């Protein structure tokens, strides 16, 4: 029996976040697939340093709930030798239900820190009406999360971005930034004292949505700051969803491409020594296609 099968075999011996989880085959397969994908990301990108302390960012959305549940499950099974601290940054958005996350985390026994910083008012003051608020909001949020991580002696900050986010970022950078890049699954901050991890880099939003619905997480709406349907990320998301409808599986092919890069067949001399390529034994293009 594989480790993945052992993880989900005994329903009674589970982390409190999985109490009341569906017992049907469909959910068990979904849970097994997500656990396998998270473990693959942890291994592929060498994310785990035994004994380290991780600040797991919890927004109250489906992705961050799923991230926390999967990490807690792996830790419960002895497969993730790190300390987890859930963290929510309450940014002072009107209507934010302050009681939901503390109640949920208290019931699951997960250590946590709730921090309230009114970045919402700062963003509204600095950005003209109708302007894009996400960039400034994100920078302010990131600064507070770095500070909290240091105060809590955390070495890693863990985010809930998934493969759909990575693909969207790739095309945003391609169309608007003039570069081939996406969110890194593992990176150091500018000061070099914290490592940012994205263990959901191999998972897909549709699976995380099903997972969150099955476990009935108390989802907090993501539009409290006001919906901005004209954002470029929204445009790219609709484009990718359209491609997926027209050709099911296309996202998976693009995801594979992010893990299959050939610098010799791009145009960046900083990544490939074109001046001495004859000595490198590079395969011709027709052998790569």
Order of alpha helices (4+ residues) and beta strands (2+ residues): alpha-alpha-beta-alpha-beta-alpha-beta-alpha-alpha-beta-alpha-beta-beta-alpha-alpha-alpha-alpha
